[in-house]
Protein backbone atom coordinates (compact mmCIF):
# COMPACT_ATOMS: atom_id res chain seq x y z
CA UNK A 1 0.00 0.00 0.00
CA UNK A 2 1.33 3.42 -0.94
CA UNK A 3 1.68 6.07 1.73
CA UNK A 4 -1.19 8.56 2.01
CA UNK A 5 1.13 11.30 0.77
CA UNK A 6 1.56 9.59 -2.61
CA UNK A 7 -1.43 7.23 -2.72
CA UNK A 8 -3.99 7.51 -5.47
CA UNK A 9 -7.69 8.13 -4.88
CA UNK A 10 -8.71 4.47 -4.79
CA UNK A 11 -6.00 3.60 -2.25
CA UNK A 12 -7.01 6.46 0.04
CA UNK A 13 -10.69 5.60 -0.37
CA UNK A 14 -9.93 2.01 0.61
CA UNK A 15 -8.48 3.21 3.92
CA UNK A 16 -11.62 5.22 4.67
CA UNK A 17 -13.95 2.40 3.63
CA UNK A 18 -12.46 -0.12 6.07
CA UNK A 19 -14.66 1.37 8.80
CA UNK A 20 -18.07 0.51 7.37
CA UNK A 21 -20.03 2.13 10.19
CA UNK A 22 -18.20 5.42 9.62
CA UNK A 23 -18.88 5.24 5.89
CA UNK A 24 -22.58 4.66 6.62
CA UNK A 25 -23.11 7.64 8.91
CA UNK A 26 -20.82 9.85 6.81
CA UNK A 27 -22.98 9.13 3.77
CA UNK A 28 -26.24 9.58 5.68
CA UNK A 29 -25.11 12.88 7.24
CA UNK A 30 -24.26 14.32 3.83
CA UNK A 31 -27.42 12.99 2.22
CA UNK A 32 -29.40 14.70 5.00
CA UNK A 33 -27.85 17.99 3.87
CA UNK A 34 -28.84 17.17 0.30
CA UNK A 35 -32.43 16.52 1.42
CA UNK A 36 -32.52 19.80 3.36
CA UNK A 37 -31.23 21.54 0.25
CA UNK A 38 -34.01 20.03 -1.84
CA UNK A 39 -36.69 21.16 0.62
CA UNK A 40 -35.26 24.67 0.74
CA UNK A 41 -35.07 24.87 -3.05
CA UNK A 42 -38.60 23.56 -3.55
CA UNK A 43 -39.93 26.20 -1.14
CA UNK A 44 -39.07 28.88 -3.71
CA UNK A 45 -41.17 28.77 -6.89
CA UNK A 46 -38.52 30.94 -8.55
CA UNK A 47 -35.60 28.64 -7.65
CA UNK A 48 -34.67 27.75 -11.23
CA UNK A 49 -34.86 31.41 -12.22
CA UNK A 50 -32.47 32.24 -9.36
CA UNK A 51 -30.06 29.58 -10.61
CA UNK A 52 -30.18 31.00 -14.11
CA UNK A 53 -29.70 34.56 -12.83
CA UNK A 54 -26.77 33.47 -10.67
CA UNK A 55 -25.15 31.74 -13.62
CA UNK A 56 -25.63 34.74 -15.90
CA UNK A 57 -24.31 37.21 -13.31
CA UNK A 58 -21.18 35.14 -12.81
CA UNK A 59 -20.61 34.62 -16.53
CA UNK A 60 -21.04 38.33 -17.17
CA UNK A 61 -18.59 39.24 -14.41
CA UNK A 62 -15.98 36.74 -15.59
CA UNK A 63 -16.34 38.08 -19.14
CA UNK A 64 -15.59 41.63 -17.90
CA UNK A 65 -13.35 40.70 -14.99
CA UNK A 66 -10.59 43.25 -15.59
CA UNK A 67 -13.10 46.10 -15.66
CA UNK A 68 -14.78 45.03 -12.42
CA UNK A 69 -11.52 44.39 -10.58
CA UNK A 70 -10.32 47.91 -11.39
CA UNK A 71 -13.67 49.38 -10.34
CA UNK A 72 -13.55 47.41 -7.09
CA UNK A 73 -10.03 48.58 -6.28
CA UNK A 74 -10.86 52.23 -7.00
CA UNK A 75 -13.93 52.14 -4.74
CA UNK A 76 -12.00 50.39 -1.97
CA UNK A 77 -9.27 53.02 -2.03
CA UNK A 78 -11.87 55.79 -1.72
CA UNK A 79 -13.04 54.21 1.53
CA UNK A 80 -9.60 53.78 3.06
CA UNK A 81 -9.19 50.09 2.27
CA UNK A 82 -5.70 49.03 1.21
CA UNK A 83 -5.68 46.66 -1.80
CA UNK A 84 -2.90 44.20 -2.66
CA UNK A 85 -2.49 41.95 -5.71
CA UNK A 86 -0.93 38.47 -5.63
CA UNK A 87 -0.11 36.42 -8.70
CA UNK A 88 0.06 33.16 -6.74
CA UNK A 89 -0.11 31.62 -3.28
CA UNK A 90 3.51 32.37 -2.45
CA UNK A 91 3.06 36.08 -3.13
CA UNK A 92 -0.18 36.09 -1.14
CA UNK A 93 1.62 34.64 1.87
CA UNK A 94 4.49 37.12 1.59
CA UNK A 95 2.06 40.06 1.48
CA UNK A 96 0.17 38.80 4.53
CA UNK A 97 3.39 38.27 6.45
CA UNK A 98 4.69 41.74 5.56
CA UNK A 99 1.50 43.37 6.83
CA UNK A 100 1.52 41.37 10.06
CA UNK A 101 5.25 41.95 10.64
CA UNK A 102 4.82 45.68 10.17
CA UNK A 103 2.30 45.67 13.02
CA UNK A 104 4.33 43.20 15.13
CA UNK A 105 1.48 40.70 15.16
CA UNK A 106 2.09 37.57 17.22
CA UNK A 107 -1.41 36.06 17.18
CA UNK A 108 -3.85 36.03 14.25
CA UNK A 109 -7.49 34.87 14.55
CA UNK A 110 -8.82 33.61 11.24
CA UNK A 111 -12.28 32.68 10.03
CA UNK A 112 -12.78 29.95 7.45
CA UNK A 113 -11.11 30.64 4.12
CA UNK A 114 -10.52 28.01 1.46
CA UNK A 115 -8.17 30.42 -0.30
CA UNK A 116 -5.78 30.42 2.67
CA UNK A 117 -5.93 26.62 2.57
CA UNK A 118 -5.09 26.81 -1.13
CA UNK A 119 -2.10 29.05 -0.36
CA UNK A 120 -1.00 27.01 2.71
CA UNK A 121 -0.98 30.20 4.75
CA UNK A 122 -1.18 28.68 8.25
CA UNK A 123 2.09 26.69 8.13
CA UNK A 124 3.81 29.61 6.40
CA UNK A 125 2.93 32.05 9.18
CA UNK A 126 3.67 29.53 11.91
CA UNK A 127 7.15 29.03 10.43
CA UNK A 128 7.62 32.79 10.81
CA UNK A 129 6.64 32.80 14.47
CA UNK A 130 2.99 33.92 14.17
CA UNK A 131 0.32 31.90 15.96
CA UNK A 132 -2.76 31.27 13.82
CA UNK A 133 -6.08 30.39 15.45
CA UNK A 134 -8.88 29.13 13.21
CA UNK A 135 -12.13 30.34 14.78
CA UNK A 136 -14.81 28.51 12.82
CA UNK A 137 -15.83 25.63 15.11
CA UNK A 138 -15.24 22.91 12.51
CA UNK A 139 -11.96 24.50 11.44
CA UNK A 140 -10.80 24.76 15.06
CA UNK A 141 -11.60 21.08 15.61
CA UNK A 142 -9.50 19.92 12.68
CA UNK A 143 -6.74 22.40 13.52
CA UNK A 144 -6.49 20.92 17.01
CA UNK A 145 -6.56 17.47 15.39
CA UNK A 146 -3.77 18.49 12.98
CA UNK A 147 -5.86 17.77 9.89
CA UNK A 148 -6.92 19.74 6.81
CA UNK A 149 -10.65 20.23 6.07
CA UNK A 150 -12.45 17.17 4.70
CA UNK A 151 -15.31 19.33 3.35
CA UNK A 152 -15.44 23.01 2.34
CA UNK A 153 -18.53 23.86 4.44
CA UNK A 154 -18.56 21.24 7.23
CA UNK A 155 -14.81 20.59 7.56
CA UNK A 156 -15.05 18.12 10.47
CA UNK A 157 -17.92 16.04 9.04
CA UNK A 158 -15.70 12.94 9.14
CA UNK A 159 -15.35 13.02 12.95
CA UNK A 160 -17.80 11.55 15.45
CA UNK A 161 -18.90 13.58 18.47
CA UNK A 162 -17.10 11.12 20.76
CA UNK A 163 -13.86 11.80 18.93
CA UNK A 164 -14.39 15.54 19.25
CA UNK A 165 -15.06 15.06 22.97
CA UNK A 166 -11.77 13.21 23.44
CA UNK A 167 -9.93 15.87 21.44
CA UNK A 168 -11.43 18.73 23.48
CA UNK A 169 -10.61 16.94 26.74
CA UNK A 170 -6.98 16.68 25.65
CA UNK A 171 -6.60 20.15 24.12
CA UNK A 172 -8.94 22.53 25.98
CA UNK A 173 -9.68 20.66 29.21
CA UNK A 174 -13.32 19.58 28.87
CA UNK A 175 -14.67 16.78 31.06
CA UNK A 176 -13.37 13.33 30.18
CA UNK A 177 -15.92 11.29 28.28
CA UNK A 178 -18.19 14.28 27.57
CA UNK A 179 -19.59 14.18 24.04
CA UNK A 180 -22.79 16.20 24.22
CA UNK A 181 -22.69 18.61 21.24
CA UNK A 182 -24.18 21.51 23.23
CA UNK A 183 -21.63 21.10 26.01
CA UNK A 184 -18.75 20.86 23.54
CA UNK A 185 -19.95 23.89 21.57
CA UNK A 186 -20.17 26.03 24.72
CA UNK A 187 -16.70 24.91 25.75
CA UNK A 188 -15.37 25.85 22.32
CA UNK A 189 -17.07 29.25 22.56
CA UNK A 190 -15.33 30.00 25.86
CA UNK A 191 -12.02 28.82 24.47
CA UNK A 192 -12.33 30.91 21.30
CA UNK A 193 -13.52 34.01 23.15
CA UNK A 194 -10.15 34.11 24.91
CA UNK A 195 -8.39 33.89 21.55
CA UNK A 196 -10.38 36.80 20.11
CA UNK A 197 -9.66 39.02 23.10
CA UNK A 198 -5.92 38.34 22.98
CA UNK A 199 -5.45 38.52 19.18
CA UNK A 200 -3.39 41.23 17.49
CA UNK A 201 -5.10 40.95 14.09
CA UNK A 202 -7.91 39.11 12.31
CA UNK A 203 -8.31 37.56 8.88
CA UNK A 204 -11.32 36.35 6.91
CA UNK A 205 -12.11 34.89 3.55
CA UNK A 206 -14.49 36.61 1.13
CA UNK A 207 -17.72 35.16 -0.21
CA UNK A 208 -18.36 38.03 -2.61
CA UNK A 209 -16.66 41.30 -3.57
CA UNK A 210 -19.05 43.97 -4.86
CA UNK A 211 -17.41 46.08 -7.54
CA UNK A 212 -19.61 49.18 -7.50
CA UNK A 213 -19.57 49.36 -3.69
CA UNK A 214 -15.94 48.59 -2.87
CA UNK A 215 -17.35 46.20 -0.28
CA UNK A 216 -16.92 42.54 0.59
CA UNK A 217 -19.46 40.04 1.90
CA UNK A 218 -18.53 37.45 4.52
CA UNK A 219 -21.05 34.73 5.42
CA UNK A 220 -20.91 32.70 8.65
CA UNK A 221 -23.30 30.94 10.99
CA UNK A 222 -21.23 31.50 14.13
CA UNK A 223 -20.37 35.21 14.02
CA UNK A 224 -16.67 34.47 14.29
CA UNK A 225 -15.78 36.61 11.27
CA UNK A 226 -17.59 39.57 12.84
CA UNK A 227 -15.78 39.06 16.14
CA UNK A 228 -12.47 39.14 14.30
CA UNK A 229 -13.50 42.02 12.08
CA UNK A 230 -14.48 44.26 14.98
CA UNK A 231 -12.20 43.48 17.92
CA UNK A 232 -8.63 43.98 16.59
CA UNK A 233 -7.73 47.19 14.79
CA UNK A 234 -6.05 45.33 11.94
CA UNK A 235 -8.11 43.15 9.59
CA UNK A 236 -7.10 41.26 6.45
CA UNK A 237 -9.35 39.66 3.85
CA UNK A 238 -8.17 37.19 1.19
CA UNK A 239 -10.14 36.69 -2.01
CA UNK A 240 -9.70 35.04 -5.38
CA UNK A 241 -10.43 37.12 -8.45
CA UNK A 242 -13.44 34.85 -9.10
CA UNK A 243 -15.28 36.26 -6.06
CA UNK A 244 -16.14 39.46 -7.91
CA UNK A 245 -19.78 40.44 -8.58
CA UNK A 246 -20.85 43.70 -10.26
CA UNK A 247 -23.44 45.07 -7.84
CA UNK A 248 -25.80 44.53 -4.91
CA UNK A 249 -28.43 42.93 -7.13
CA UNK A 250 -26.04 40.16 -8.11
CA UNK A 251 -24.95 39.71 -4.50
CA UNK A 252 -28.57 39.42 -3.35
CA UNK A 253 -29.30 36.67 -5.89
CA UNK A 254 -26.28 34.63 -4.79
CA UNK A 255 -27.09 35.16 -1.10
CA UNK A 256 -30.54 33.66 -1.68
CA UNK A 257 -29.03 30.48 -3.10
CA UNK A 258 -25.79 30.07 -1.11
CA UNK A 259 -27.04 28.83 2.28
CA UNK A 260 -30.09 27.08 0.83
CA UNK A 261 -27.87 25.00 -1.41
CA UNK A 262 -25.26 24.39 1.29
CA UNK A 263 -27.28 23.29 4.32
CA UNK A 264 -30.92 24.13 3.62
CA UNK A 265 -31.04 27.48 5.45
CA UNK A 266 -32.76 30.51 3.89
CA UNK A 267 -29.60 32.54 4.55
CA UNK A 268 -26.52 32.35 6.75
CA UNK A 269 -27.04 33.65 10.28
CA UNK A 270 -24.52 36.42 9.63
CA UNK A 271 -24.14 37.91 6.15
CA UNK A 272 -21.82 40.83 6.84
CA UNK A 273 -20.85 43.64 4.48
CA UNK A 274 -17.50 45.33 5.13
CA UNK A 275 -17.07 48.79 3.59
CA UNK A 276 -13.94 50.06 5.31
CA UNK A 277 -11.65 49.91 8.36
CA UNK A 278 -12.85 50.67 11.86
CA UNK A 279 -11.89 54.14 13.16
CA UNK A 280 -8.16 54.23 13.76
CA UNK A 281 -7.68 50.78 12.24
CA UNK A 282 -6.55 49.29 8.96
CA UNK A 283 -8.35 47.04 6.49
CA UNK A 284 -6.41 45.14 3.82
CA UNK A 285 -7.78 43.08 0.92
CA UNK A 286 -5.44 40.67 -0.87
CA UNK A 287 -6.70 39.76 -4.37
CA UNK A 288 -5.24 36.48 -5.66
CA UNK A 289 -5.00 34.95 -9.12
CA UNK A 290 -3.16 31.63 -8.56
CA UNK A 291 -4.10 30.05 -11.88
CA UNK A 292 -7.59 31.52 -12.28
CA UNK A 293 -6.62 33.69 -15.26
CA UNK A 294 -5.26 30.59 -16.97
CA UNK A 295 -8.55 28.77 -16.39
CA UNK A 296 -10.40 31.70 -17.94
CA UNK A 297 -8.61 31.04 -21.22
CA UNK A 298 -10.46 27.73 -21.61
CA UNK A 299 -14.15 28.18 -22.35
CA UNK A 300 -15.28 25.12 -20.39
CA UNK A 301 -12.85 25.33 -17.46
CA UNK A 302 -13.80 29.00 -17.06
CA UNK A 303 -17.27 27.88 -16.01
CA UNK A 304 -15.77 26.34 -12.87
CA UNK A 305 -15.04 29.90 -11.71
CA UNK A 306 -18.80 30.47 -11.38
CA UNK A 307 -18.67 28.30 -8.24
CA UNK A 308 -19.74 30.07 -5.01
CA UNK A 309 -18.35 27.28 -2.77
CA UNK A 310 -21.68 26.19 -1.28
CA UNK A 311 -20.58 22.54 -1.13
CA UNK A 312 -23.87 21.27 -2.54
CA UNK A 313 -22.12 19.19 -5.19
CA UNK A 314 -20.02 17.49 -2.50
CA UNK A 315 -23.07 16.62 -0.38
CA UNK A 316 -24.80 14.87 -3.27
CA UNK A 317 -21.78 13.08 -4.74
CA UNK A 318 -22.05 9.28 -4.27
CA UNK A 319 -18.28 8.86 -4.52
CA UNK A 320 -17.41 11.54 -1.95
CA UNK A 321 -20.03 10.32 0.50
CA UNK A 322 -18.50 6.84 0.47
CA UNK A 323 -14.81 7.64 0.12
CA UNK A 324 -14.33 10.69 2.39
CA UNK A 325 -12.68 14.04 1.79
CA UNK A 326 -9.13 12.84 2.39
CA UNK A 327 -9.22 10.45 -0.57
CA UNK A 328 -8.85 13.36 -3.02
CA UNK A 329 -5.40 14.65 -3.95
CA UNK A 330 -6.47 18.28 -3.76
CA UNK A 331 -7.37 20.59 -0.90
CA UNK A 332 -10.97 20.78 -2.19
CA UNK A 333 -12.68 17.36 -2.42
CA UNK A 334 -15.65 16.20 -4.43
CA UNK A 335 -16.83 17.27 -7.88
CA UNK A 336 -15.74 20.92 -7.69
CA UNK A 337 -12.34 19.81 -6.38
CA UNK A 338 -11.91 17.55 -9.41
CA UNK A 339 -13.10 20.30 -11.76
CA UNK A 340 -10.59 22.89 -10.52
CA UNK A 341 -7.79 20.66 -9.24
CA UNK A 342 -7.43 17.61 -11.48
CA UNK A 343 -4.39 19.06 -13.25
CA UNK A 344 -2.58 19.40 -9.89
CA UNK A 345 -3.01 15.68 -9.11
CA UNK A 346 0.33 13.96 -9.68
CA UNK A 347 -1.25 10.51 -9.32
CA UNK A 348 -3.57 11.25 -12.29
CA UNK A 349 -6.45 9.41 -10.60
CA UNK A 350 -8.69 12.10 -9.09
CA UNK A 351 -10.43 12.87 -12.39
CA UNK A 352 -11.76 9.29 -12.34
CA UNK A 353 -13.18 9.58 -8.78
CA UNK A 354 -16.57 10.26 -10.33
CA UNK A 355 -19.45 8.27 -11.81
CA UNK A 356 -20.43 11.14 -14.17
CA UNK A 357 -23.97 10.74 -12.80
CA UNK A 358 -24.55 14.51 -13.13
CA UNK A 359 -26.09 14.96 -9.68
CA UNK A 360 -23.53 17.68 -8.92
CA UNK A 361 -24.52 19.67 -11.99
CA UNK A 362 -28.20 19.23 -11.12
CA UNK A 363 -27.82 20.86 -7.69
CA UNK A 364 -25.31 23.61 -8.55
CA UNK A 365 -26.82 27.05 -7.79
CA UNK A 366 -24.86 28.73 -10.60
CA UNK A 367 -25.23 25.92 -13.13
CA UNK A 368 -21.57 24.94 -13.31
CA UNK A 369 -21.55 21.93 -15.72
CA UNK A 370 -19.42 19.86 -13.38
CA UNK A 371 -19.93 16.50 -15.06
CA UNK A 372 -18.87 17.94 -18.43
CA UNK A 373 -15.83 19.62 -16.87
CA UNK A 374 -14.77 16.39 -15.15
CA UNK A 375 -15.13 14.43 -18.40
CA UNK A 376 -13.07 17.17 -20.07
CA UNK A 377 -10.39 16.87 -17.37
CA UNK A 378 -10.15 13.15 -18.19
CA UNK A 379 -9.73 14.01 -21.85
CA UNK A 380 -6.95 16.47 -21.00
CA UNK A 381 -5.18 13.81 -18.94
CA UNK A 382 -5.46 11.34 -21.81
CA UNK A 383 -4.07 13.86 -24.30
CA UNK A 384 -1.17 14.51 -21.92
CA UNK A 385 -0.46 10.77 -21.75
CA UNK A 386 -1.35 10.72 -18.06
CA UNK A 387 -4.00 8.02 -17.86
CA UNK A 388 -4.04 6.09 -14.55
CA UNK A 389 -2.21 2.78 -14.46
CA UNK A 390 -4.10 0.16 -16.48
CA UNK A 391 -6.48 2.51 -18.28
CA UNK A 392 -4.17 2.93 -21.23
CA UNK A 393 -4.58 -0.83 -21.78
CA UNK A 394 -8.27 -1.44 -21.20
CA UNK A 395 -9.75 1.84 -22.46
CA UNK A 396 -9.23 0.80 -26.13
CA UNK A 397 -11.10 -2.42 -25.30
CA UNK A 398 -13.95 -0.44 -23.73
CA UNK A 399 -14.07 1.71 -26.86
CA UNK A 400 -14.51 -1.37 -29.04
CA UNK A 401 -17.24 -2.75 -26.75
CA UNK A 402 -19.15 0.54 -26.74
CA UNK A 403 -18.67 0.97 -30.49
CA UNK A 404 -20.31 -2.29 -31.49
CA UNK A 405 -23.95 -3.11 -30.71
CA UNK A 406 -23.26 -6.84 -30.99
CA UNK A 407 -20.28 -6.80 -28.63
CA UNK A 408 -22.09 -4.47 -26.20
CA UNK A 409 -25.14 -6.76 -26.02
CA UNK A 410 -22.88 -9.74 -25.35
CA UNK A 411 -21.14 -7.83 -22.55
CA UNK A 412 -24.54 -6.93 -21.01
CA UNK A 413 -25.54 -10.60 -21.12
CA UNK A 414 -22.40 -11.47 -19.17
CA UNK A 415 -23.20 -8.73 -16.64
CA UNK A 416 -26.77 -10.01 -16.19
CA UNK A 417 -25.51 -13.56 -15.68
CA UNK A 418 -22.95 -12.35 -13.12
CA UNK A 419 -25.55 -10.49 -11.07
CA UNK A 420 -27.88 -13.48 -11.06
CA UNK A 421 -25.49 -16.34 -10.40
CA UNK A 422 -22.02 -15.32 -9.17
CA UNK A 423 -21.38 -15.08 -5.40
CA UNK A 424 -21.32 -11.48 -4.17
CA UNK A 425 -17.82 -12.00 -2.77
CA UNK A 426 -16.57 -12.45 -6.33
CA UNK A 427 -18.17 -9.19 -7.49
CA UNK A 428 -17.09 -6.95 -4.62
CA UNK A 429 -13.48 -6.48 -5.81
CA UNK A 430 -14.83 -4.93 -9.02
CA UNK A 431 -17.16 -2.46 -7.30
CA UNK A 432 -14.53 0.15 -6.43
CA UNK A 433 -12.98 1.11 -3.10
CA UNK A 434 -16.24 2.71 -1.88
CA UNK A 435 -18.24 -0.40 -2.80
CA UNK A 436 -16.16 -3.49 -2.22
CA UNK A 437 -16.47 -3.29 1.58
CA UNK A 438 -20.26 -3.16 1.30
CA UNK A 439 -22.96 -5.69 0.54
CA UNK A 440 -24.06 -5.69 -3.08
CA UNK A 441 -27.77 -6.24 -3.82
CA UNK A 442 -28.86 -9.86 -3.93
CA UNK A 443 -29.26 -11.44 -7.34
CA UNK A 444 -32.76 -10.67 -8.59
CA UNK A 445 -35.33 -13.41 -9.09
CA UNK A 446 -37.08 -11.30 -11.72
CA UNK A 447 -35.52 -10.15 -14.96
CA UNK A 448 -32.62 -7.72 -14.75
CA UNK A 449 -34.66 -4.97 -16.42
CA UNK A 450 -37.58 -5.36 -13.98
CA UNK A 451 -35.26 -5.43 -10.97
CA UNK A 452 -33.37 -2.35 -12.21
CA UNK A 453 -36.58 -0.34 -12.73
CA UNK A 454 -37.87 -1.26 -9.27
CA UNK A 455 -34.69 -0.21 -7.51
CA UNK A 456 -34.26 2.88 -9.66
CA UNK A 457 -37.67 4.14 -8.55
CA UNK A 458 -36.88 3.87 -4.84
N, C-alpha and C positions, 0 to 999 in steps of 0.2 A: 504494500500500500504506500502510495506517495505521501509525503508530508503535506499538511494542510496548506502550507505556503505555496507549494507547486502543484497540488492536486487539481485535477480537472473537476468539472461540475458533478459528474456522476459519482466520482469518488467521495467528494464532500457530501453529496446527498446521501450516499450510503451510510456515512457516519451518523447523520441526523436520523435516518430511518431505522436505525437499530433499536431505538426506544419507541416502540409502536404506540404506547399510550401518549407520549409527548406529541407524536405526529398527529394522533387523533384529535387531541384538544387544540393543538395549534391550528389545524385545518378548520375545526368547528368555530374557533374564536374569530378567525378571519372571515369565514362564511357568514357569521353573524353580522359583521360589519357590512358585508355585501348586501345582506337582507335589509339592514337599516338604511343603507343607501337607496335601495329600490323603493322602500316605503316613502322616503323623503322625496325622491324624484317624482313618484306617482302622485304625490300630494300637490304638485304644481302642474296645472294643465299646460302651462307654457314651457315645460321643461325642455323639450326638443328645440324650441325657438331660442331658449337661453344657450343651449349647446352650440347652435349654429351662430348666434351672435358672438359668443366667446371665441369660437374658431375664427370668425371673420375679423374680429378686433385684433387677435394675435397675429394673424396673417398680414393684416394691414400694417401693424407696427413693425413686424420683422421686415416687411418690404420697404419701409422708410426708416430703418433703425438709426442710421447716422443722423438724420434730421431730428429725431426725437431725443437721442442721447445729448445732442448739443443743446436742444431746448431745455432739457432737464438740468443739465449742468448750469446753464445761464440762470435759471430760476432758483436753483439751490444757492448759487453765489450771492444773489440778491438778498437772500434771507440769512446770510452768515454761515451757511454750511460749507465746509471745506470738502472738495471733491478730488479724488485721486483715481488714476487709471492704471490698471495692471494687465499686462499682456498674458500672464500665466500665473499659476499658483505660487511659484517661487517669488515673483515680484509682489504679489499680494501679501505674502508673509513678511517680506522685507519692509513694506510700507507700514503694516500693522506694528511691527516691532519698533520701527523708527518713531512712530507716534507715541507708543507706550514708553519707550526709553526717554524721549524728550520730557515726559511728565513724571518720570521716575516711578512708573507703575510696577508694583510687586504682585498684586492680585487682580485678576480680571474675572468678572462674572459674565457668563455668556449664555444667551438663550439659543435654542436649537437653530442650527444653520447647516444645511447640507453642503453649502459652498465651502465652509471652513473644513468640513470633512474631506471634500474634494481636494482642498489645498493642503491637507495635513497640518493645519495650523496649530492644534494643541501640542503635539510633540515638538514642533519648532519653537514655540514660545517657552515650553518647559525646559528645553535645552539651553535657552538663554536666560534662565533664572526667573521666569514669570510664572506664577501659579495660576492655572486656569480652572475655574469651577463651572461646570455645566449646570444650569439651573432648571431646565425642564426636568420633571420628575423621572421620566423614562431615560433621558440622557444621563442624569446623575446616577441612576441605578447602574447603567452599563459602564459609566466612567469608573465607579467604585469597583465594578467587576472586571475592569481592564479589558473591555470588549468594545468593538465598534457597533454602530446601530445595525439591527437585523431587519429594520423596516424604516421607511422615511417618515412615518407619522407616529407609529407606536413602536419605538425602537427597542423596547424590552419585551415584546410580545412572546419571545421564545422562552421566557423565564416564568416559572411557577411562583405563586405567592409565598410558598414555603421557602423557596430558594432566596427570594428577596428578603424574607424575614431573617434568614441566617446571615445574609450579607449585611443587613442593617445592624444586626446584633454585633457583628465583628467590627464594622466600620464606624458606626455612629452611636453604639451603646444602647440599642433597644433591648427589651426583655428577651431572654433566650426562649426560643420556641414560639414567639409571637408571630402570627402570620395574618392577622386580621387586616384587610386593606385600609380600613379607616384609621386604625391605630398607626399603621406604617406611614400613611400619607401625612398624618399630623406630626409624626416624628420627623419626617423629611422636611416639612414646612418649618419646624423649629430650627432644624439644622441649616437649612438654606437661608433663613432670615439672618442668621449670624454672618453668613458669607456676604450677603448683600450689604449689611451695615459696615463691614470691614473692608469692602472692595475699594480699589483706587479708580477703577474704570469699568465700563460695561460694553458689551458687544452683542449685536443681534444680527440675524439674517434679515432678508427683505422678501416679502411675498409679492409686492408690486411696487413699482416706482412710477409716479404719475408725472408725465412730462410737463404738462401745462401748469402744474402746481409747484413743482420742485419739492414734492413731498414723497415720503415712502409709507407703505402700509405693512404693519407687522401683525400677524394673527396668532394668538395663543389661547389656550383654554385655562391657563393657570395664572396669568398676570405676571409671569416672571420677566417678560421683556419690558413691561412697564415699570416694574421695580428697578430693573437695571437702568432703564432710560431716564429715570427721574431722581435716583438717589446720588450716584456719582456725578461730578461735573463734566467728566469726559465720557463721551459715547461714540462708538464706532459701529458702522453698519456695512456689511459685505453683501454685494449683489452681483449676479451675473448680468450680462447685457440683455439676456432674454427676459428679464423681469420687467422690462419697460412696457407701460401702457400709455396711450395718448392723453386720456382725460378721466374725469371722475365717472362719467357714464360707463366707460369700459371697466373701470375698477368695480363699480357697483354690480355689473353683470357677473364678473368673476367671483365676487364675494358671495353672490347668491348660490353659486354652484360649488365653491371650494369645500366648505364644511359638510354640505349635504352629500357630496360624492365621497368624502373621506370617511366620515363616521356617522352620517345620518342626522347631523344637527342642522337647523336652519342657518346658523352662522356661528362662528367661533365666539366664545364668551367675551374675548377682548379682540377687537379689530381696531388697532390704534394707528392714527395718522400722525407722523412726525414731520413738522414743517420747519424746524430750526432748533438751535441749541437752547438750553435753559439759560436764564440770565447769569452772566459771568462764566458760563461753561463753553465747551467746544463740542461740535458735532461733525464727525467725519464720515463720508461715504466712499467706500472703495469699490469701483466698478471693474469687473473682471471679465476678460474674454476667455482665456484658457481653452481654445479650440472651437468656440462657438461660431466665430466668423468663418472658419473652415467648413463647418457643418452647413452654414447658410449657402455655400456655393453649390451644394447638391440639393436639387429640388425636393427630393423625398426626405432626405435626412433633415432638411431645414424644418420639416413639419414637427419633428421631435421637440423643437424649441418652443412650440406652443404649450408644452406641458406646464401645469401650474403646481405640480408636486402634491396632489391630493392623496396619492397612494391608492386610489380606487382600482387601478389595474392590478396592483399587487394583491389586494384583498380577494379578487375574483380569480386569480391565476391558479389553475389546478396543480401546476408544477411547483410554484412557490409554496403553496399551502402544504405540500407534502415533502418538500425538500429543505425548507428553511432558508433564511436570508444569508447564512454564511456559506451556502453552497455556490454562490455566484462570485466570480472573480472580478468584482467591481464594487465600489463602495455603495452604489445603489443596486438593490436586487430587483428581481421580477421583470416584467415586460419592459418598463421604461428604462431599467438599468441595462437590459440587452440592447435596446434601441440606441442609447447614447454611449454605451461603453463597450460594445462588442469588439471594436478595433483595438481596445487597450488590453484585451484578454490574451495573454501569451500562450495559454493552453489551447486556444482556438476551439473551445467547446461550449462556451456560454451561449452562443447564438443558436445552439441546438437544444437548449434547456427550455423548450417551448413546444406545445402541440399544434400551434397555429390555429387554435380553435376560434380565435377572434373575440373572445369574451372581453379582453382588455380594451379593444377598440370600441366595443359596444357600450362600455360604461364610461369612456373618457369624456370629461365635461367640455373639452375643447376639440373633440373629434380628431385626435392624433391617430393616424392609421397604423397602429402599433404592429399588427400582424403583418402588414405589407412591409413595414420598415425592417422587421426581424427577418422576413424572407429575403429582403434585399441585402441585409448584413451577411446572410449565409452565402448569397451570390458573390458578394465582395470577397469573402474569405476563399471561396472556390477559385475565383479569378486570380487571387494572390497565391494560390497553391498552398493554402493553409487549412485544408479540410482536416477534421479530427482523424486520429488513427483509425484505419479500417474503412472509413467512408470512401476514400479514393478507390477502394477495391469494389465495394458492394453497391455504390451509387450507380455505376453504369448498368449493373444487373437490374436494379430497381427501375431505371429508365426503360429498359427493354420490357420488363413486366408491365409497366404502366402504358407503354406504347403499343401493346398488342392486346386486343380484346380477348383472343383465345388464351394467351398466356395468363392474363389477368384473371379470367374466369377459373382457370385451373388452380391458380394460387388461392382464390377465394374458397374453392372447394376443399383445399387442404386446410385452410384456416377453420372452416366449419367443422370438418372432421376432428381437428385438434380440440376445439372447444367442447365437442360432444363426448369424446372418448379418451383423450389423454389425461393422465393424473395431473391435478393442479400443480403439484410440486415440480413437474417437468416444464410447465409454462411460466412459472414465476421468474426464473432467470431472464426471460425475454421481456419482462414487463417494465424494465427500467428500475433505477435505484429507488424511486418513490413508490414503486408498486410491488417489487419482488418480496418485500417483507410483509405483505398484506395478503389476505385471502382473496383470490379471484372468484368471480361468480360461478356457481355450480353449473355444470353442463346442462343446457336446457333440454327438457323432454319434448317441447314443441319445436317447430322449425326455427332455424336461426333468425329468419326475417321476423317471425312473430315475436320471438323472445326479445329481439333488438327493439322493436317498436314499443313493446310493453315497458321495457326498462328506460327507454328514451323519454317516455311520457311522464315518468315519475319525477 
